[in-house]
Amino acid sequence: MKDEQEAPLVIDDHDRLKALAHPMRRRMLSHLNVHGPATSTTLGELLGAKTGTTSYHLRQLEKYGFIEEIPERSTGRERWWRKAETPRDIRTPNFRDVAPESRAVLEEFYRIGMDEDRALMERFPDAYRRDPDWTKASRGFGRMTKEDLDAFHEEYIALLFKYSHRASDAPPDSRPLFIRMFALPADDS
């Protein structure tokens, strides 16, 4: 477990945010995070894409520091990739603080993320039937000030990191888990 929390990495650079606002790149990052190293050929087969396409997207992710090549495994044209050791707390800037030309990219980033989360929620019942010990859900309701919500979010992130391990230091009986927390105003509907 992590002893001290790293400073969050705020992705406020337009091009870096744009690199993450692409569905295929997000799927590649997710695969590398969950399953470990892969080649562009492997990722292409999994994602139904040509190797040239996956190679291009991998180079974009490498350019902005999200993945890295594994030189000791790469030979000739076969290059192996892994998720880079970036801070685990990656955040986007406040929408009001984003330059007007970056707002559409930030909106696309969140749209893709919400699509991913909807897909995870649809998988939940089957995952729960298969392995209820590893499948948890919580729904709640609360009344908070904006300051309370900010504090809750920070404590949630700290708690997540307190009990999470990086792949490199994970105990043998650990598993990769998708963990989500949703909070939104109830009086806007």
Buried (B, 14 or more C-beta within 10 A) or exposed (E): EBEEBEEEBBBBEBEBBBBBBBBBBBBBBBBBEEEEBBBBBBBBEBBEBEBEBBBBBBBBBBEBEBBBBEEEEEEEEEBBBBBBEBEBBEEBBEEEEBEEEBEEBBEBBEEBBEEBEEEEEEEBEEEBEEEEEEBEEEEEEEEEEEEEEEEBEEEEBEEBBEEBEEBEEEEEEEEEEEEEEEEEEEEEE
